[in-house]
Amino acid sequence: MLNRSETEENPYTNLSLMDKIKRKYDLTPSITLVLGLTTLFFVIFLIYPLLYVFKEAFWIQSKFDLTYFKLMATDPNIRKLVVNSLNIGVMVTIMTSVISLPLAYFLTRYRYPGRNMLRSVILIPMIMPPFVGAIGMQKLFGLYGSVNMLLVKLGLIDMAGTIDWFGGGFWGVVMLSTLHLYPIMYLNIVAALSNVDPSLEEAAENMGASRFQVFRQITLPLMMPGYFAGAILVFIWAFTDLGTPLIFNYNEVVAVQIFRQVTEANTNPMGYALVVLIIVLTALAFYVSKRWTGSKHYEMLGRGHVTSRETEARWGMRTIIYLFIGGLTFMALLPHISVILVSLTPDASQWRLSVLPQSWTFAHYVETFTHDDTLPSIFNSLKYSIFSTLLALLVGIVVSYLLTRKRLPFQNLLDAVAMLPLALPGVAIAFGYMGSFADTTLLLRYFPDGLVSVIDPRKNPTFLLIISYAVRRLPYMLRSIYAGLQQTSVSYEEASQNMGATPIRTLYKITLPLVIANILAGAILVFSFSMLEVSDSLILAMQDKYYPITKAIWSLSQRPDHGAYTASALGVVGMLILIACLLGAGRVLGGKLGEIFRI
């Protein structure tokens, strides 16, 4: 029996369980409904496909069966797939780290003419997927490509001694992936460097430490969490990349093998087993990363500064910076230059055993905007990307608002689930959609030839492509809006509601206008990355009339005639669209662009 003092100390004592929950959490009927619908969305379009993959991998012919996992453990061919994929992931992570660490330091800790321009230039590789650049790079670095022909003309090698620069495709995949992914690593490192208190570095220098010692013992440990956030993202991206190995015909990797299972009517459980394998390996990589950074815990007592520490670069350092960033920019632009050159080449006969094409044409661009196989792909990508951006915008606003403005049960779990797609391989989600929604009749639409399911990817992948694009890129939208809401005082909303405005009206009139820059930046990035999404497009779009740009590029590149040249022109069109999008995002977010890539 409770006495009066105990009852006063615990005001919830005489309340029912539901009343206690309502007092502890902001679970009004409207919030409960919104939270329920959001949870249902994630359950259907994220959790269910993943669980379906695990079920199909372990539950074969109505019984629990580990046959395919035993086969993976004993089959040397499958071990080779895993080793090759891991080698690509590790090499790309190492190379992006070697590039991005000095790059971030040069661009954040030194002042010199042209720094702002260089900050924009180094983001250029993000405007095109690496598999598009692979088409052109084969023309430059192939056995009889431009580089070898230049060496022959200079008399450095003979025609019989041409060099395989790509090492059978492996180094080509590594190089293209590195040039595409180093901006993500750079942006994470820049965000980490901005959080390092410069007073700690100044104190170390006052104690007699050299600049290198300060970086190794102070700066580097403090920025490790941000570095590993970028490193793990780069590793997963490279480890599960599908498009680049396909173009280089480097098929001995896990992602390509999963793609082959889809093209074989999706009946082999080995495809599901391989998807489970890469999910486990990526989860293991996350775990190891978190454990490693957690075991080396560093923190700062305070953050009294508003800007990072910068020094004026002298002429010697300026020379090093300009040479480093100039050389990197040249290498990063090579894939784009090569694709443009291929798109302007009439056919293979005009670029054979020569350094540059012997003639030029715009015919492939004309074909891109007139041919039945290319023009629809542009409209399809625009349609898929616009609707997926709107869906991601809706879900992103709801989730970020719930996380920042409401007290909810399992709030951290909701945040983790919403950010989960950033850590999941694209092939895993796409393969899960292909299996779990095949032959379903959840949504129906009348066509001239009868009633057709629009959620079955084998019949019409439009709905699932929109959903998959939105789910895959939702973390970018969520983090962008979440950051804006965190920086916006809740007092404005409280004042609005005190004046009689409803929560919905307050959200529409007060909250959203205050974070409109973050919303626009997130929307631009979701749209741009959806436009050139590779894994979902290659796996889910199985009929020509539904091909987005990336699937059309891959399909054209497989044609023996001039398909690669038209594919390059289509890639340039996609590249121009992405340039406009990223310039818009950079203009809106400025130096905070890297925050949306953090896990």
DRENMAR-371998 format. One record per residue (C-alpha): residue in three letters; x, y, z. Coordinates in steps of 0.25 Angstrom, whole numbers, padded with zeros to 4 digits, always signed. Layout:
REM DRENMAR-371998
ALAXYZ;...
//
This chain:
REM DRENMAR-371998
MET+0000+0000+0000;LEU+0005+0014-0004;ASN+0005+0025+0006;ARG+0002+0040+0002;SER+0017+0044+0000;GLU+0019+0032-0010;THR+0007+0036-0018;GLU+0011+0050-0019;GLU+0025+0046-0024;ASN+0020+0037-0035;PRO+0008+0044-0042;TYR+0006+0032-0051;THR+0002+0023-0039;ASN-0013+0023-0041;LEU-0013+0024-0056;SER-0016+0012-0065;LEU-0005+0006-0073;MET-0010+0013-0086;ASP-0011+0026-0079;LYS+0003+0024-0074;ILE+0008+0022-0088;LYS+0000+0034-0093;ARG+0007+0042-0082;LYS+0021+0037-0085;TYR+0019+0038-0101;ASP+0012+0047-0110;LEU+0003+0037-0115;THR-0009+0045-0119;PRO-0019+0038-0129;SER-0013+0045-0141;ILE+0001+0043-0137;THR-0002+0028-0135;LEU-0009+0027-0148;VAL+0003+0034-0155;LEU+0013+0025-0148;GLY+0005+0013-0151;LEU+0005+0016-0166;THR+0020+0019-0166;THR+0023+0006-0159;LEU+0014-0001-0169;PHE+0022+0005-0181;PHE+0035+0000-0175;VAL+0030-0013-0172;ILE+0024-0016-0186;PHE+0035-0010-0194;LEU+0048-0012-0186;ILE+0046-0022-0175;TYR+0037-0032-0183;PRO+0046-0033-0195;LEU+0058-0036-0187;LEU+0051-0046-0178;TYR+0046-0053-0191;VAL+0060-0054-0196;PHE+0065-0061-0183;LYS+0053-0070-0184;GLU+0055-0074-0198;ALA+0070-0076-0195;PHE+0068-0085-0183;TRP+0054-0091-0186;ILE+0055-0100-0198;GLN+0044-0110-0202;SER+0036-0108-0189;LYS+0047-0111-0180;PHE+0059-0104-0174;ASP+0071-0107-0183;LEU+0086-0102-0182;THR+0090-0109-0196;TYR+0093-0096-0203;PHE+0101-0090-0191;LYS+0109-0103-0190;LEU+0111-0102-0205;MET+0116-0088-0204;ALA+0126-0092-0193;THR+0131-0103-0202;ASP+0130-0098-0216;PRO+0144-0092-0220;ASN+0136-0084-0231;ILE+0127-0077-0221;ARG+0139-0074-0212;LYS+0146-0068-0223;LEU+0133-0059-0225;VAL+0134-0054-0211;VAL+0149-0052-0211;ASN+0148-0044-0223;SER+0137-0035-0218;LEU+0144-0033-0205;ASN+0157-0030-0212;ILE+0150-0019-0220;GLY+0143-0013-0207;VAL+0156-0013-0199;MET+0165-0007-0211;VAL+0154+0004-0214;THR+0154+0007-0199;ILE+0169+0008-0198;MET+0170+0016-0211;THR+0159+0026-0207;SER+0165+0028-0193;VAL+0179+0031-0199;ILE+0172+0041-0208;SER+0162+0047-0199;LEU+0170+0049-0186;PRO+0181+0059-0192;LEU+0170+0065-0201;ALA+0161+0068-0189;TYR+0173+0074-0181;PHE+0177+0083-0193;LEU+0163+0088-0195;THR+0159+0091-0181;ARG+0172+0095-0174;TYR+0179+0104-0184;ARG+0175+0117-0190;TYR+0179+0120-0205;PRO+0174+0126-0218;GLY+0163+0117-0225;ARG+0160+0108-0213;ASN+0145+0110-0214;MET+0146+0106-0229;LEU+0154+0094-0226;ARG+0144+0089-0215;SER+0133+0089-0226;VAL+0142+0082-0237;ILE+0145+0070-0228;LEU+0131+0067-0227;ILE+0130+0065-0242;PRO+0131+0049-0242;MET+0118+0048-0235;ILE+0111+0053-0247;MET+0112+0039-0254;PRO+0111+0025-0250;PRO+0125+0018-0252;PHE+0119+0007-0261;VAL+0115+0018-0271;GLY+0130+0023-0271;ALA+0135+0009-0273;ILE+0129+0009-0287;GLY+0139+0021-0291;MET+0150+0016-0282;GLN+0151+0004-0290;LYS+0154+0012-0302;LEU+0165+0020-0295;PHE+0172+0008-0288;GLY+0168-0004-0296;LEU+0179-0013-0302;TYR+0178-0004-0315;GLY+0172+0008-0308;SER+0177+0022-0309;VAL+0188+0021-0298;ASN+0194+0009-0304;MET+0194+0015-0318;LEU+0200+0028-0313;LEU+0212+0019-0307;VAL+0213+0012-0320;LYS+0214+0025-0328;LEU+0225+0030-0318;GLY+0232+0017-0320;LEU+0232+0013-0305;ILE+0225+0000-0309;ASP+0222-0008-0321;MET+0208-0012-0326;ALA+0210-0027-0321;GLY+0214-0022-0307;THR+0202-0013-0303;ILE+0198-0013-0289;ASP+0186-0018-0282;TRP+0184-0006-0273;PHE+0171-0012-0266;GLY+0177-0025-0262;GLY+0166-0034-0268;GLY+0156-0024-0263;PHE+0159-0024-0248;TRP+0167-0011-0248;GLY+0158-0004-0257;VAL+0146-0007-0247;VAL+0155-0002-0236;MET+0160+0011-0243;LEU+0146+0015-0248;SER+0140+0012-0234;THR+0150+0020-0227;LEU+0149+0032-0236;HIS+0134+0031-0234;LEU+0134+0029-0219;TYR+0145+0037-0214;PRO+0136+0050-0213;ILE+0127+0042-0203;MET+0139+0039-0194;TYR+0144+0053-0196;LEU+0131+0059-0191;ASN+0131+0050-0179;ILE+0145+0054-0175;VAL+0142+0069-0177;ALA+0130+0068-0168;ALA+0139+0060-0157;LEU+0150+0071-0158;SER+0140+0082-0156;ASN+0136+0076-0143;VAL+0151+0076-0138;ASP+0153+0086-0127;PRO+0165+0094-0133;SER+0169+0098-0119;LEU+0174+0084-0116;GLU+0183+0085-0128;GLU+0188+0098-0124;ALA+0191+0093-0110;ALA+0199+0082-0116;GLU+0207+0091-0125;ASN+0210+0100-0113;MET+0216+0088-0106;GLY+0226+0086-0117;ALA+0219+0076-0126;SER+0221+0077-0141;ARG+0210+0078-0151;PHE+0210+0063-0155;GLN+0210+0059-0140;VAL+0198+0068-0137;PHE+0191+0061-0149;ARG+0195+0047-0145;GLN+0192+0048-0130;ILE+0181+0059-0129;THR+0174+0061-0142;LEU+0173+0047-0148;PRO+0168+0040-0135;LEU+0157+0051-0133;MET+0152+0050-0148;MET+0152+0034-0148;PRO+0137+0032-0146;GLY+0134+0041-0158;TYR+0145+0034-0166;PHE+0139+0021-0163;ALA+0125+0025-0167;GLY+0131+0029-0181;ALA+0140+0017-0182;ILE+0129+0006-0179;LEU+0119+0013-0188;VAL+0130+0013-0199;PHE+0133-0002-0196;ILE+0119-0006-0197;TRP+0117+0002-0210;ALA+0129-0004-0217;PHE+0127-0018-0211;THR+0113-0019-0217;ASP+0114-0011-0229;LEU+0107-0018-0241;GLY+0108-0008-0253;THR+0124-0006-0254;PRO+0128-0021-0254;LEU+0117-0024-0264;ILE+0122-0014-0274;PHE+0137-0018-0272;ASN+0132-0033-0274;TYR+0138-0036-0260;ASN+0127-0045-0256;GLU+0134-0053-0245;VAL+0128-0045-0234;VAL+0116-0047-0225;ALA+0107-0036-0230;VAL+0108-0040-0245;GLN+0105-0055-0241;ILE+0092-0050-0233;PHE+0088-0042-0246;ARG+0090-0055-0254;GLN+0081-0062-0245;VAL+0070-0052-0248;THR+0071-0054-0263;GLU+0069-0068-0261;ALA+0054-0067-0256;ASN+0058-0066-0242;THR+0056-0080-0239;ASN+0070-0084-0233;PRO+0071-0083-0218;MET+0086-0080-0220;GLY+0082-0066-0223;TYR+0075-0064-0210;ALA+0087-0070-0203;LEU+0097-0061-0209;VAL+0088-0049-0205;VAL+0088-0054-0191;LEU+0103-0055-0192;ILE+0106-0041-0196;ILE+0096-0036-0185;VAL+0103-0044-0175;LEU+0117-0039-0180;THR+0113-0024-0180;ALA+0106-0025-0166;LEU+0119-0032-0161;ALA+0127-0020-0167;PHE+0118-0010-0160;TYR+0120-0018-0147;VAL+0135-0018-0148;SER+0136-0003-0152;LYS+0127+0000-0140;ARG+0135-0009-0130;TRP+0148-0003-0135;THR+0144+0011-0134;GLY+0137+0008-0121;SER+0150+0002-0115;LYS+0158+0015-0118;HIS+0149+0025-0111;TYR+0153+0040-0112;GLU+0145+0052-0109;MET+0146+0067-0107;LEU+0142+0074-0095;GLY+0136+0086-0102;ARG+0133+0092-0115;GLY+0136+0107-0113;HIS+0139+0110-0128;VAL+0131+0114-0140;THR+0140+0111-0151;SER+0151+0101-0154;ARG+0166+0104-0152;GLU+0172+0110-0165;THR+0186+0115-0169;GLU+0190+0123-0181;ALA+0197+0113-0191;ARG+0211+0118-0195;TRP+0216+0116-0210;GLY+0223+0103-0207;MET+0210+0097-0201;ARG+0201+0104-0212;THR+0209+0097-0222;ILE+0207+0083-0216;ILE+0192+0086-0214;TYR+0190+0090-0228;LEU+0198+0079-0234;PHE+0191+0068-0225;ILE+0177+0074-0228;GLY+0180+0077-0242;GLY+0185+0062-0245;LEU+0173+0056-0238;THR+0163+0065-0245;PHE+0169+0061-0258;MET+0168+0046-0255;ALA+0154+0048-0250;LEU+0150+0055-0263;LEU+0156+0044-0272;PRO+0143+0035-0271;HIS+0134+0047-0274;ILE+0143+0052-0286;SER+0144+0038-0291;VAL+0129+0036-0291;ILE+0127+0049-0299;LEU+0138+0045-0309;VAL+0131+0032-0311;SER+0118+0038-0313;LEU+0123+0047-0324;THR+0130+0036-0331;PRO+0122+0031-0344;ASP+0126+0016-0342;ALA+0137+0007-0338;SER+0144+0008-0351;GLN+0146+0023-0348;TRP+0154+0020-0335;ARG+0162+0008-0338;LEU+0177+0008-0336;SER+0177+0023-0334;VAL+0179+0032-0322;LEU+0167+0040-0325;PRO+0154+0038-0333;GLN+0157+0041-0348;SER+0143+0048-0350;TRP+0132+0053-0342;THR+0117+0053-0342;PHE+0105+0057-0334;ALA+0096+0046-0340;HIS+0096+0038-0327;TYR+0090+0049-0320;VAL+0079+0051-0330;GLU+0077+0036-0329;THR+0076+0037-0314;PHE+0064+0047-0315;THR+0057+0040-0326;HIS+0059+0025-0325;ASP+0049+0016-0319;ASP+0059+0010-0310;THR+0065+0022-0304;LEU+0055+0034-0303;PRO+0045+0025-0295;SER+0056+0022-0285;ILE+0059+0037-0282;PHE+0044+0039-0280;ASN+0043+0027-0271;SER+0055+0031-0263;LEU+0049+0045-0261;LYS+0035+0039-0257;TYR+0042+0029-0247;SER+0051+0039-0241;ILE+0040+0050-0239;PHE+0030+0041-0232;SER+0041+0034-0224;THR+0046+0048-0220;LEU+0031+0052-0216;LEU+0030+0039-0208;ALA+0043+0040-0201;LEU+0040+0055-0198;LEU+0027+0051-0191;VAL+0033+0039-0183;GLY+0045+0048-0180;ILE+0037+0059-0174;VAL+0028+0050-0166;VAL+0040+0042-0160;SER+0049+0054-0157;TYR+0037+0061-0151;LEU+0034+0049-0142;LEU+0048+0048-0138;THR+0051+0062-0135;ARG+0037+0067-0130;LYS+0031+0055-0123;ARG+0034+0046-0112;LEU+0031+0032-0117;PRO+0033+0017-0113;PHE+0045+0011-0120;GLN+0049+0024-0126;ASN+0063+0020-0128;LEU+0058+0007-0135;LEU+0050+0016-0145;ASP+0062+0024-0148;ALA+0071+0012-0150;VAL+0061+0005-0160;ALA+0059+0018-0168;MET+0075+0019-0169;LEU+0076+0004-0172;PRO+0076+0005-0187;LEU+0088+0013-0187;ALA+0096+0001-0181;LEU+0089-0009-0190;PRO+0094-0014-0204;GLY+0085-0009-0215;VAL+0085-0023-0221;ALA+0079-0029-0208;ILE+0067-0020-0208;ALA+0065-0021-0223;PHE+0066-0036-0222;GLY+0057-0037-0210;TYR+0046-0028-0218;MET+0048-0037-0230;GLY+0045-0050-0222;SER+0035-0045-0211;PHE+0026-0037-0221;ALA+0026-0046-0233;ASP+0012-0052-0237;THR+0005-0043-0227;THR-0008-0036-0229;LEU-0008-0026-0219;LEU-0010-0015-0229;LEU-0017-0016-0242;ARG-0019-0008-0254;TYR-0027-0010-0267;PHE-0019-0010-0280;PRO-0024-0013-0294;ASP-0020-0028-0292;GLY-0027-0030-0279;LEU-0025-0028-0264;VAL-0010-0027-0261;SER-0003-0026-0247;VAL+0005-0013-0246;ILE+0013-0018-0234;ASP+0019-0031-0241;PRO+0032-0026-0247;ARG+0032-0037-0258;LYS+0019-0030-0263;ASN+0021-0016-0260;PRO+0032-0011-0251;THR+0028+0004-0250;PHE+0022+0003-0236;LEU+0033-0005-0230;LEU+0044+0004-0237;ILE+0038+0016-0231;ILE+0037+0010-0217;SER+0051+0004-0218;TYR+0057+0017-0223;ALA+0050+0025-0211;VAL+0054+0014-0201;ARG+0069+0014-0205;ARG+0070+0029-0205;LEU+0061+0032-0193;PRO+0073+0033-0184;TYR+0078+0045-0192;MET+0065+0052-0190;LEU+0063+0048-0176;ARG+0077+0053-0171;SER+0075+0066-0179;ILE+0062+0070-0173;TYR+0066+0064-0159;ALA+0078+0074-0159;GLY+0069+0086-0162;LEU+0058+0082-0151;GLN+0069+0081-0141;GLN+0074+0095-0144;THR+0060+0101-0144;SER+0055+0105-0130;VAL+0042+0099-0126;SER+0038+0112-0120;TYR+0032+0117-0133;GLU+0023+0104-0134;GLU+0019+0106-0119;ALA+0015+0120-0122;SER+0007+0117-0134;GLN-0001+0106-0126;ASN-0003+0116-0115;MET-0010+0125-0125;GLY-0019+0114-0128;ALA-0013+0108-0141;THR-0014+0093-0142;PRO-0002+0084-0143;ILE-0004+0082-0158;ARG-0005+0096-0160;THR+0007+0099-0152;LEU+0015+0089-0159;TYR+0011+0095-0173;LYS+0012+0110-0169;ILE+0023+0110-0160;THR+0032+0098-0159;LEU+0033+0094-0174;PRO+0037+0108-0179;LEU+0048+0109-0168;VAL+0054+0096-0174;ILE+0051+0098-0188;ALA+0066+0099-0192;ASN+0068+0085-0186;ILE+0056+0080-0193;LEU+0061+0085-0206;ALA+0075+0079-0204;GLY+0070+0066-0200;ALA+0060+0065-0212;ILE+0070+0069-0222;LEU+0080+0058-0217;VAL+0069+0048-0217;PHE+0064+0051-0231;SER+0078+0052-0236;PHE+0083+0038-0231;SER+0070+0032-0235;MET+0072+0037-0249;LEU+0084+0028-0250;GLU+0081+0017-0240;VAL+0088+0004-0245;SER+0085-0008-0237;ASP+0070-0006-0236;SER+0069-0002-0250;LEU+0077-0014-0256;ILE+0069-0024-0247;LEU+0055-0020-0247;ALA+0053-0014-0261;MET+0052-0026-0270;GLN+0044-0021-0282;ASP+0049-0011-0292;LYS+0037-0001-0291;TYR+0040+0000-0276;TYR+0055+0002-0277;PRO+0061+0014-0269;ILE+0073+0021-0274;THR+0083+0012-0267;LYS+0077-0001-0272;ALA+0076+0005-0286;ILE+0091+0009-0286;TRP+0094-0005-0282;SER+0085-0012-0292;LEU+0091-0003-0303;SER+0105-0006-0299;GLN+0103-0021-0302;ARG+0099-0018-0316;PRO+0110-0022-0326;ASP+0108-0010-0336;HIS+0108+0004-0331;GLY+0101+0001-0318;ALA+0112+0006-0309;TYR+0113+0019-0316;THR+0098+0022-0315;ALA+0099+0017-0300;SER+0110+0028-0298;ALA+0101+0039-0304;LEU+0090+0034-0294;GLY+0100+0034-0283;VAL+0104+0049-0286;VAL+0090+0053-0286;GLY+0088+0047-0272;MET+0101+0053-0268;LEU+0096+0067-0272;ILE+0083+0065-0264;LEU+0091+0061-0251;ILE+0101+0073-0253;ALA+0089+0082-0252;CYS+0084+0074-0240;LEU+0097+0074-0232;LEU+0100+0089-0235;GLY+0086+0092-0229;ALA+0089+0083-0217;GLY+0102+0090-0215;ARG+0096+0104-0216;VAL+0086+0101-0206;LEU+0094+0093-0195;GLY+0108+0099-0198;GLY+0118+0093-0189;LYS+0108+0084-0182;LEU+0106+0075-0194;GLY+0114+0064-0187;GLU+0105+0063-0175;ILE+0095+0055-0183;PHE+0105+0044-0186;ARG+0107+0041-0172;ILE+0102+0028-0166;
//
